[in-house]
C-alpha cells in the first residue's frame, strides 16, 4: 500500500446521511464488512438535506439546509426499477383464505420508495457490498388520478407531501406533526427494506423454510424496531404462514444493538399516533404483548409491578409503545457497545429482562476503521507506521500496531513522529486562520473537543476550565507567565435545533473566545477556537493535528464513544473520564499514558443524592460567578446556563469533577513540557489502538450473533 494523496480540482461535500458517532459507526462497520469479505447489505434513508448546516452568526448557532445533493452524488446508482409501495393510515379488515381468517390493511395513503445504491468496496479484496438508500416519491397511481382529473395543484401537493418523508434527518419531534413525520420516516425505511429483503429471497426460494439460515437482520438502536412487526405482518397477513411459524422466524433472524444508557432515554411512541398511522402494526404489537404477559405470569406469578415494567405497552397519561421492550422481547440477541455499557444494561436499564433472559445479553465494544481514520486522514503517519513495522499488513490486521511498542523510546522514530504531528498541526493552523482570522502558535498544545454539543458530554466543563486558565494567567506576574504551557483550545459540534442549553454553551464558547483571543496580555499563551459545522471532513483535518483530546462525559452516560478511538489511533493523548470504551482503552495503553479524571460510574449516584451539599472547589464557584456576573457579556442570556450547575441542579456533576479536571489538565501540561515523554505516550497510544478497530467488532458480530462466514468474491 502506498500512502499517496491526490489533489483534485473538485471534491464533493460530506454525505448528509447521519448525525455524529452513530452514523459514522455504521459507515466504519460497512467498511469492515466489505474488507473482511462478509456477505452483507446496509439500508438507510437518502436524506435530501440531512441534519443541517451549522452557521455561526455573532456566536449564535443558526441552522440552514444542507444541500449536499445539489450537484449530485457521483458514488450512487439510482435504481428506478427497484421501488416499493409503502402504506400509511387506513383501516384493517378481515378476509377468509383457505378456511382461516386473515387481516387485510387498506391504506389511506401510499408513497413509493425508490432505491439508490452506494457500493462499498473492501480494502485488499475484490469484494464490494451495498448500501441501499431509499428516497420517497409520490405514488404513481395517485399522481395519475390527479392529472387525469385536471387537478394539477393536488398532484404537486401530493408530490411534496410524499418527498418530505426523506427530506430531513431527525425532524423536530416536539410537536405532534414532528412525531408523526419521524414515525413515518422510521416505517418508510423499514417497510421498503423488508420488502426488498423478502423479494430478493423469494427470487431464488419457493418457500420460507431456509429464511432463517439465509437472513440475519441487525437493528441498530430502536429507530428500525418496526422492522420486527413488519416482518411479522408480511409473513402472517400476506404469506399466510401462521402465527407460530412467523413468530419463530422473527425471533431467529432479528438481533438488537442498543446505545442507550439511561432508562428515561428509551424511545416511546404514543399509542394514538401508532394506531392512526400504522393500525395493523398496533394490533400485532398488542398480540405480541398479550402472549408475553402470559409468559411472565407463568414465570413470576402475579408480580404486577414487574409486569408493568416489562410490558411493551406502557400505561399512563400518554399510553405508549416501548420500542426497546419490543426489541428485547422479539430479538434473539441484545448487544451493548462496551463492557461498562453492558453492566449498565444488566443492572439498571434492562435489569428485569436480564433476569429473565441472561443469555440473550452480550456486548461488542464499538470500533472504527483504521483505513478511514489513519490511512485516509493521516497518510504521513501511515507511512511512518509502515516503515517502522516493515509491513503494510497492519491496514488489514491492526493488531500488528502493537509492534510499535518496541520502538516507543527510539529517538529516530520519535523525531519522525513529532515531524508528522507538526505537519498536521500546520495544516490545522492554516485552516483555523482561514476560518477565524486567528493565528495560533504551532508550539502550543492543541487541545481538542469535537463532538455533538450536549450537557452530558460536558463541553461546559471544558469552557469553565478555559476560563479558569485565563483567570490564572491574568493574575500571574511576567516570570510565572513564562512557565505557562501555551494552549490552543479547539471546540466543535452541533446543538440540536430545539436544545437551548446546548446553544447557550456554543454562545459561551464564542463569548469567552472573544475576550481571550483579543487580550494582548495573554497573547499566544491561550487561544479558544470554535470550529463551525463539524463533520467528517473537518474531523479528518482536526484529529491528526491534535495533541490532547477531551472525552469528559459524566461517568455512566457514554455507551461507548468512538471519537476517543479515532484520536487514539492518531497518537493523540486522551484526557478522559472512566466512561464507555475509555475503561477498555485504559487496559490497553495503561492509565499512565492518559489523563484520567472525575467520579467513577459507581460513585455518580451517591454524588447526585448529595445534591447541593456536594463540595465544589472555590475555583468552580469563581468561574461560574464570572459568567453569571457578565464578565464575558450577555449576563441575562447566560443566567439559565449557570443555573444548571448551581444550587443542587448540577445533574452532570461539573462542580464535583472540577478539581479532578484541573488536576488532569495540570498533569497534561507537565507531560507536554517533556517532549520525549509525550511522544512516547503518543506512540504507545497508537500501538494500543488495535482492539478498537471495527474489524474486531464485526468479527465478533459475525461469529456470536449472525452466524455468518466470509464469502470471497471468486473473480
C-alpha positions in Angstrom: 0.0 0.0 0.0 1.3 3.4 -0.9 0.0 6.4 1.1 -0.5 8.9 -1.7 -2.7 12.0 -1.5 -4.1 13.3 -4.8 -5.3 16.9 -5.0 -8.5 17.1 -7.0 -10.0 20.3 -8.5 -13.4 19.4 -7.1 -14.3 17.5 -4.0 -17.9 16.6 -3.2 -19.2 17.5 0.3 -19.9 15.1 3.1 -22.9 12.9 2.6 -25.6 14.2 5.0 -26.8 10.7 5.9 -26.4 10.7 9.7 -25.7 12.6 12.8 -22.5 12.1 14.8 -20.9 9.0 16.1 -23.8 6.5 15.5 -23.9 7.2 11.7 -20.1 7.2 11.4 -20.1 3.9 13.4 -22.3 2.4 10.7 -20.0 3.6 8.0 -17.0 2.1 9.7 -18.8 -1.2 10.1 -19.7 -1.3 6.4 -16.1 -0.8 5.6 -15.1 -3.7 7.8 -17.9 -6.0 6.4 -16.6 -5.4 2.9 -12.9 -5.7 3.8 -13.5 -9.0 5.7 -15.5 -10.4 2.8 -18.7 -10.9 4.8 -21.9 -11.0 2.7 -23.9 -8.0 3.9 -26.2 -5.2 2.9 -26.8 -1.9 4.7 -30.1 0.0 4.5 -30.9 3.6 5.2 -32.7 6.8 4.0 -31.4 9.0 1.3 -32.0 12.3 3.1 -32.4 15.3 0.7 -31.0 17.7 3.3 -29.6 15.7 6.1 -29.4 17.2 9.6 -28.5 20.9 9.0 -25.5 23.1 8.2 -24.4 25.0 11.2 -23.9 28.7 10.6 -22.5 30.9 13.4 -23.7 34.5 13.5 -22.4 36.7 16.3 -21.6 33.5 18.2 -25.1 32.1 17.9 -25.9 28.9 16.1 -28.2 29.1 13.1 -29.4 26.2 11.1 -29.6 26.1 7.3 -30.5 23.2 5.0 -27.5 21.1 3.9 -27.9 21.0 0.1 -25.5 18.1 -0.3 -27.3 16.6 -3.3 -27.5 19.9 -5.3 -24.7 18.8 -7.6 -25.4 15.1 -7.5 -23.7 12.2 -5.7 -21.1 10.6 -8.1 -21.0 7.4 -6.0 -24.6 6.5 -6.1 -26.5 4.4 -8.6 -30.2 5.2 -9.0 -32.3 2.1 -9.3 -35.5 3.4 -10.7 -36.7 -0.1 -11.4 -36.4 -1.0 -7.7 -39.3 0.6 -5.9 -41.9 -0.4 -3.4 -45.2 0.9 -2.2 -45.2 2.0 1.4 -48.6 2.3 3.1 -49.8 4.6 5.9 -53.1 5.2 7.8 -56.3 3.5 6.6 -58.3 0.6 8.1 -57.9 -3.1 8.9 -60.4 -5.6 7.5 -60.8 -9.4 7.7 -60.8 -11.9 4.9 -61.0 -15.7 4.8 -58.3 -17.7 3.0 -58.2 -21.5 3.0 -60.7 -21.6 5.8 -58.6 -19.2 8.0 -59.3 -15.6 8.9 -56.6 -13.0 8.0 -56.3 -9.3 8.4 -56.0 -7.0 5.4 -54.7 -3.5 5.7 -56.5 -1.0 3.5 -54.2 2.1 3.4 -55.3 5.7 3.4 -52.1 6.9 1.8 -49.3 5.3 -0.3 -45.9 6.5 -1.3 -43.1 4.9 -3.3 -39.7 4.1 -2.0 -37.1 4.3 -4.8 -33.6 2.7 -4.3 -30.3 4.4 -4.6 -27.3 2.1 -4.3 -23.9 3.1 -2.9 -21.2 0.4 -3.5 -18.8 -0.1 -0.5 -15.6 -1.6 -1.7 -13.4 -3.6 0.6 -9.6 -3.0 1.1 -7.3 -5.5 -0.4 -10.1 -7.6 -1.7 -12.4 -7.8 -4.8 -15.4 -7.8 -2.5 -17.9 -4.9 -2.6 -21.1 -4.7 -0.6 -24.0 -2.4 -1.0 -25.6 0.4 1.0 -29.1 0.8 -0.3 -30.8 4.1 0.5 -34.5 4.9 0.0 -35.9 8.1 -1.4 -39.6 8.9 -1.0 -41.6 9.6 -4.2 -45.4 10.1 -4.7 -47.4 7.0 -5.7 -47.8 6.9 -9.5 -51.4 5.8 -9.1 -52.5 8.9 -7.2 -50.4 11.2 -9.4 -52.2 9.8 -12.5 -55.6 10.2 -10.9 -54.9 13.8 -10.1 -53.6 14.6 -13.6 -56.4 12.8 -15.3 -59.0 14.9 -13.4 -57.1 18.1 -14.2 -56.2 18.6 -10.5 -52.6 19.7 -11.2 -52.2 21.5 -7.9 -53.2 18.4 -5.9 -50.7 16.4 -7.9 -47.9 18.8 -6.9 -49.1 18.8 -3.3 -49.1 15.0 -3.2 -45.5 15.0 -4.6 -44.3 17.4 -1.9 -46.2 15.6 0.8 -44.5 12.3 -0.2 -41.0 13.6 -0.6 -40.9 15.3 2.7 -40.6 11.9 4.3 -37.0 11.6 3.2 -36.1 15.3 3.3 -34.6 16.0 6.7 -32.8 13.9 9.3 -34.3 13.9 12.8 -37.3 16.2 12.4 -38.1 18.3 15.5 -40.5 16.0 17.3 -41.7 18.4 20.0 -45.0 18.8 18.1 -47.5 16.1 17.0 -46.6 16.8 13.4 -43.0 16.3 14.1 -43.6 13.0 16.0 -45.8 11.8 13.1 -43.1 12.6 10.5 -40.5 10.8 12.5 -42.6 7.7 12.8 -43.3 8.0 9.1 -39.6 8.0 8.4 -39.0 5.0 10.5 -41.7 2.9 8.9 -40.9 4.1 5.4 -37.3 3.0 5.8 -38.4 -0.3 7.5 -41.1 -1.2 5.0 -39.0 -0.6 1.9 -36.1 -2.5 3.3 -38.1 -5.5 4.4 -39.9 -5.7 1.1 -36.6 -5.6 -0.7 -35.1 -8.4 1.6 -38.1 -10.7 1.1 -38.3 -10.0 -2.6 -34.6 -10.9 -3.1 -35.0 -14.0 -1.0 -38.1 -15.1 -3.0 -36.3 -14.6 -6.2 -34.4 -17.8 -5.5 -36.6 -19.7 -3.0 -40.1 -21.1 -3.3 -40.8 -21.1 0.4 -39.6 -19.7 3.7 -38.0 -22.9 5.0 -34.5 -21.6 4.6 -35.2 -18.0 5.6 -33.6 -18.2 9.0 -30.5 -19.8 7.5 -30.0 -17.1 4.8 -31.2 -13.9 6.6 -29.9 -12.1 9.7 -31.2 -8.7 10.5 -29.4 -6.3 12.9 -31.3 -3.5 14.4 -29.1 -0.5 15.2 -30.9 1.1 18.2 -34.7 1.3 18.3 -35.3 3.5 15.2 -35.7 0.5 12.9 -37.5 -1.7 15.5 -40.7 -1.6 13.5 -39.0 -4.0 11.1 -39.8 -6.7 13.6 -43.6 -6.0 13.3 -43.3 -5.5 9.6 -41.8 -9.0 9.0 -44.4 -10.4 11.3 -47.2 -8.7 9.3 -45.9 -9.8 5.9 -45.3 -13.4 6.9 -48.6 -13.7 8.8 -51.0 -11.5 6.8 -49.6 -11.7 3.3 -47.7 -15.0 3.1 -50.2 -16.8 5.4 -47.5 -18.8 7.3 -49.5 -18.9 10.6 -48.7 -17.0 13.8 -46.4 -19.6 15.4 -44.2 -20.1 12.3 -44.0 -16.4 11.6 -43.1 -15.7 15.2 -40.4 -18.4 15.2 -38.8 -16.9 12.1 -38.9 -13.3 13.5 -37.2 -14.4 16.8 -34.4 -16.2 14.9 -33.5 -13.5 12.4 -33.5 -10.4 14.5 -30.8 -9.1 16.9 -30.7 -5.7 18.6 -27.9 -3.3 19.5 -28.8 -0.6 21.9 -26.8 2.6 22.6 -29.0 3.9 25.4 -27.6 4.3 28.9 -30.5 5.9 30.7 -33.9 4.3 31.0 -35.6 7.6 30.5 -33.9 8.0 27.1 -35.6 4.9 25.6 -37.9 5.6 22.7 -41.6 5.5 23.2 -44.3 6.0 20.5 -47.8 7.2 21.6 -50.5 4.5 21.0 -52.8 7.0 19.4 -50.2 8.0 16.9 -49.3 4.4 16.1 -52.9 3.4 15.7 -53.6 6.3 13.3 -50.5 5.9 11.1 -50.0 2.1 11.4 -53.2 0.5 12.5 -52.3 -3.1 11.7 -48.9 -2.9 13.4 -50.5 -1.7 16.6 -52.8 -4.8 16.6 -49.8 -7.1 16.1 -47.9 -5.3 18.9 -50.9 -5.9 21.2 -51.0 -9.6 20.3 -47.3 -10.0 21.0 -47.5 -8.2 24.3 -50.5 -10.3 25.4 -48.6 -13.5 24.7 -45.5 -12.1 26.5 -47.6 -11.1 29.6 -49.0 -14.6 29.8 -45.5 -15.9 29.7 -44.4 -13.6 32.5 -47.4 -14.8 34.6 -46.2 -18.4 34.3 -42.7 -17.4 35.2 -43.2 -14.8 38.0 -46.8 -15.2 39.1 -48.9 -12.2 39.9 -46.0 -9.8 40.1 -47.9 -6.9 38.6 -45.1 -4.4 39.3 -42.7 -6.4 37.2 -45.3 -7.0 34.5 -45.9 -3.2 34.2 -42.1 -2.5 33.9 -41.6 -5.1 31.3 -44.8 -4.6 29.2 -44.3 -3.4 25.7 -47.3 -1.2 26.2 -46.8 1.5 28.9 -50.0 2.7 30.6 -50.1 6.2 31.8 -51.2 9.7 31.0 -50.0 9.1 27.4 -50.3 5.4 26.6 -47.2 4.4 24.6 -45.3 1.6 22.9 -41.9 1.0 24.5 -39.7 0.2 21.4 -36.8 -1.1 23.4 -39.0 -3.6 25.2 -40.5 -4.7 21.9 -37.0 -5.2 20.5 -35.8 -7.3 23.5 -38.9 -9.5 23.5 -38.5 -10.3 19.8 -34.8 -10.5 19.2 -32.5 -13.5 20.0 -29.5 -11.3 21.0 -29.3 -7.9 22.7 -25.9 -6.2 22.4 -24.3 -3.5 24.4 -21.5 -1.5 22.9 -18.9 -1.6 25.7 -18.2 -3.5 28.8 -19.3 -0.6 31.0 -22.5 -0.2 28.9 -23.2 -4.0 29.3 -23.0 -3.7 33.0 -25.5 -0.8 32.9 -27.9 -2.8 30.8 -27.7 -5.7 33.2 -28.1 -3.7 36.4 -30.1 -0.6 35.5 -31.6 -0.2 32.0 -32.9 -3.7 31.3 -32.4 -5.4 34.7 -35.8 -7.2 34.6 -35.1 -8.6 31.1 -31.6 -9.7 32.0 -33.0 -11.6 35.0 -35.4 -13.3 32.6 -33.1 -14.0 29.7 -29.4 -13.6 30.8 -28.1 -15.5 27.8 -29.7 -13.0 25.4 -27.4 -10.2 26.5 -23.9 -9.7 25.1 -21.6 -6.8 24.3 -19.4 -5.9 21.4 -17.3 -2.9 22.0 -17.6 -0.5 19.1 -14.7 0.2 16.8 -13.6 2.5 14.0 -11.9 1.6 10.8 -8.2 2.4 10.6 -8.5 2.6 6.8 -10.5 5.8 7.2 -9.0 7.2 10.4 -5.3 6.6 9.7 -4.7 5.7 6.1 -7.0 8.3 4.6 -7.0 11.1 7.2 -3.3 10.8 8.2 -1.2 9.5 5.3 2.0 10.8 6.8 1.6 8.8 9.9 0.5 5.8 7.8 3.9 6.0 6.0 5.9 6.2 9.3 4.0 3.2 10.8 4.5 1.1 7.7 8.2 2.0 7.6 8.9 1.0 11.3 6.8 -2.1 11.2 8.3 -3.1 7.9 5.0 -4.0 6.5 1.7 -2.5 5.4 -0.3 -5.6 6.6 -1.5 -3.6 9.7 -4.0 -1.9 7.4 -6.0 -5.2 7.4 -4.6 -6.6 10.6 -4.4 -3.7 13.0 -3.2 -5.9 15.9 0.2 -5.5 14.3 0.3 -1.9 15.5 1.4 -3.4 18.9 4.8 -3.8 17.3 5.4 -0.1 17.7 5.8 -0.6 21.4 9.3 -2.0 20.8 10.3 1.4 19.3 8.4 3.8 21.5 11.6 5.2 23.1 13.6 5.1 19.8 15.0 8.6 19.2 14.7 8.3 15.4 11.1 7.2 15.5 10.2 9.9 18.0 11.7 12.5 15.7 9.8 11.3 12.7 6.6 11.0 14.8 7.0 14.6 16.0 7.6 15.8 12.4 4.3 14.2 11.3 2.5 15.9 14.1 4.0 19.2 13.3 3.0 18.9 9.6 -0.6 18.1 10.6 -0.7 21.0 13.1 0.5 23.3 10.4 -2.5 22.2 8.2 -4.9 22.7 11.0 -3.4 26.1 12.0 -3.8 27.3 8.4 -7.4 26.1 8.4 -8.1 27.9 11.7 -6.6 31.2 10.4 -8.6 31.0 7.2 -11.7 30.2 9.2 -11.5 32.7 12.1 -8.6 35.0 11.3 -6.9 33.8 14.5 -3.2 32.9 14.1 -2.1 30.2 16.5 1.3 29.0 17.6 2.5 25.6 16.5 4.5 25.3 19.7 1.2 25.4 21.7 -0.6 22.2 22.8 -3.6 21.7 20.5 -6.4 20.7 23.0 -9.5 19.5 21.2 -13.1 18.5 22.0 -15.2 17.8 18.9 -18.5 16.1 19.3 -22.2 16.7 19.5 -22.9 19.5 22.0 -24.7 18.0 24.9 -24.8 18.6 28.7 -23.6 15.1 29.5 -20.6 15.4 27.1 -19.7 18.4 29.3 -18.3 20.9 26.8 -19.3 23.4 29.5 -16.8 21.8 31.9 -14.1 22.4 29.2 -15.2 26.1 28.8 -15.2 26.7 32.5 -11.7 25.1 32.6 -10.6 27.6 29.9 -12.0 30.5 31.9 -10.0 29.3 35.0 -6.8 29.0 32.9 -7.4 32.5 31.5 -8.1 33.9 35.0 -4.9 32.3 36.3 -2.8 33.8 33.5 -4.3 37.2 34.1 -3.3 37.1 37.8 0.3 35.9 37.1 3.4 38.1 37.0 5.7 38.1 34.0 8.1 35.5 35.4 5.3 33.0 36.1 3.7 33.5 32.7 6.9 32.3 31.0 6.3 28.9 32.7 2.8 28.5 31.2 2.3 25.8 28.6 0.6 27.6 25.6 -2.7 26.1 24.7 -4.9 26.3 21.6 -8.3 25.0 22.8 -10.5 23.8 19.9 -14.2 23.0 20.3 -16.6 21.9 17.6 -20.0 20.4 17.4 -23.7 21.0 16.6 -26.5 21.6 19.0 -30.0 20.1 18.2 -32.2 23.0 17.0 -34.5 22.8 20.0 -31.8 22.3 22.6 -31.5 25.7 24.2 -28.9 24.9 26.8 -26.6 23.4 24.2 -27.0 26.5 22.0 -26.0 28.7 25.0 -22.9 26.6 25.5 -21.9 27.4 21.9 -22.6 31.1 22.5 -20.5 31.0 25.7 -17.6 29.4 23.7 -17.7 32.4 21.4 -18.1 35.0 24.2 -15.0 33.6 26.0 -13.1 33.3 22.8 -13.8 37.0 22.0 -12.3 38.0 25.4 -9.4 35.6 25.4 -8.2 35.9 21.8 -8.2 39.7 21.9 -6.4 40.1 25.2 -2.8 41.3 24.3 -1.6 40.4 27.8 -2.4 36.7 27.2 -1.1 36.5 23.6 -0.2 33.0 22.4 -0.5 31.5 25.9 -4.2 30.8 25.3 -6.5 30.7 22.3 -10.0 29.4 22.0 -11.4 28.4 18.6 -14.9 27.1 17.8 -15.0 25.2 14.5 -18.4 25.5 12.9 -20.3 22.8 11.0 -18.3 20.0 12.4 -18.4 16.9 10.1 -16.2 14.0 8.9 -14.1 16.2 6.6 -13.4 18.6 9.4 -12.6 15.6 11.7 -10.1 14.2 9.2 -8.2 17.6 9.5 -8.6 18.2 13.2 -7.9 14.7 14.6 -4.4 14.2 13.1 -3.4 17.7 14.2 -4.5 17.3 17.8 -2.1 16.8 20.8 -4.7 16.3 23.5 -8.3 15.2 23.1 -11.1 15.6 25.7 -13.7 12.9 26.4 -15.2 14.1 29.7 -18.8 12.8 29.8 -20.2 12.2 33.2 -19.4 8.6 34.0 -22.3 6.3 33.1 -23.6 8.4 30.2 -21.5 7.4 27.2 -22.5 4.0 25.9 -19.2 3.6 24.0 -17.7 6.6 22.4 -15.9 6.2 19.1 -14.3 9.6 18.9 -11.7 8.7 21.5 -10.7 5.7 19.3 -10.0 7.9 16.3 -7.8 10.2 18.4 -6.1 7.2 19.9 -5.2 5.7 16.5 -3.6 9.1 15.6 -1.4 9.2 18.6 -3.4 11.9 20.4 -3.3 11.7 24.1 -6.7 11.4 25.9 -8.0 13.4 28.8 -11.0 11.4 29.8 -13.4 10.1 32.4 -13.6 6.3 33.0 -16.8 6.0 30.9 -17.8 3.8 28.0 -15.0 2.4 26.0 -12.4 4.5 27.9 -12.2 1.8 30.6 -11.1 -0.7 27.9 -8.6 1.9 26.5 -7.1 2.2 29.9 -6.5 -1.6 29.9 -4.8 -1.4 26.5 -2.4 1.5 27.0 -2.3 2.0 30.7 -3.6 4.8 32.9 -0.2 6.4 33.0 -0.4 7.1 29.2 -3.5 9.2 29.5 -5.0 11.7 31.9 -8.0 10.4 33.9 -10.4 12.5 35.9 -13.7 12.5 37.6 -16.1 10.3 39.5 -16.4 6.6 38.5 -19.7 5.1 37.4 -20.3 3.6 40.8 -19.7 7.0 42.6 -22.2 9.0 40.5 -25.5 8.0 42.2 -24.2 8.9 45.7 -22.9 12.3 44.5 -26.3 13.1 42.9 -28.1 12.1 46.1 -26.0 14.7 48.0 -27.4 17.5 45.7 -26.5 20.9 46.9 -24.3 19.5 49.7 -21.7 18.2 47.3 -18.4 20.1 47.9 -17.2 22.0 45.0 -13.9 23.9 44.7 -13.7 27.6 45.1 -12.2 27.8 41.6 -15.5 26.4 40.2 -17.6 28.9 42.2 -15.4 31.7 40.9 -15.6 30.9 37.2 -19.3 30.3 37.2 -19.7 33.7 39.0 -17.6 35.3 36.3 -20.1 34.1 33.7 -23.1 35.0 35.8 -21.9 38.5 36.5 -21.4 39.2 32.9 -17.6 39.2 32.7 -18.0 37.8 29.2 -21.1 39.8 28.4 -24.6 38.5 27.8 -25.3 38.4 31.6 -29.1 37.7 31.3 -28.6 35.2 28.4 -26.2 33.0 30.4 -28.2 33.1 33.6 -30.2 29.9 32.9 -26.9 28.2 31.8 -25.3 29.0 35.2 -28.5 27.7 36.9 -27.8 24.2 35.5 -24.6 23.8 37.6 -25.5 25.6 40.8 -27.9 25.2 43.8 -28.2 21.5 43.7 -29.1 21.4 40.0 -25.7 20.1 38.8 -27.0 16.8 37.4 -23.9 16.2 35.3 -21.6 16.9 38.3 -19.4 19.6 36.7 -18.7 21.0 40.1 -17.9 17.7 41.7 -15.4 16.8 39.0 -13.9 20.3 38.5 -10.9 19.9 40.9 -10.1 16.5 39.3 -10.4 18.1 35.9 -7.9 20.8 36.7 -5.5 18.2 38.1 -5.7 16.2 34.9 -5.0 19.4 32.9 -2.0 20.2 35.1 -0.7 16.7 34.5 -1.1 17.2 30.8 0.9 20.5 31.0 3.7 18.8 32.9 3.9 15.9 30.4 3.8 18.2 27.4 6.9 20.0 28.6 8.9 16.8 28.3 8.6 16.1 24.6 10.4 12.8 24.7 7.9 11.5 27.3 4.9 13.0 25.5 6.0 11.4 22.2 6.5 8.0 23.8 3.0 8.2 25.3 1.7 9.2 21.8 3.4 6.2 20.2 2.0 3.9 22.9 -1.5 5.2 22.3 -1.4 4.3 18.6 0.2 0.9 19.4 -2.6 0.1 21.8 -5.4 1.0 19.5 -5.8 -2.3 17.7 -8.6 -3.5 19.9 -10.7 -0.6 18.8 -10.9 -1.4 15.1 -14.3 -2.1 13.7 -12.8 -5.2 12.1 -12.8 -6.8 15.6 -16.3 -5.6 16.3 -17.6 -7.1 13.0 -15.8 -10.4 13.5 -17.5 -10.7 16.9 -20.9 -10.0 15.5 -20.4 -12.4 12.6 -19.4 -15.3 15.0 -21.5 -14.6 18.1 -24.7 -13.0 16.7 -25.2 -13.5 13.0 -23.6 -16.9 12.4 -22.0 -15.9 9.1 -18.6 -16.6 7.5 -16.5 -14.7 4.9 -17.5 -15.3 1.3 -14.8 -14.2 -1.0 -15.6 -12.9 -4.5 -14.5 -15.7 -6.9 -13.4 -13.4 -9.7 
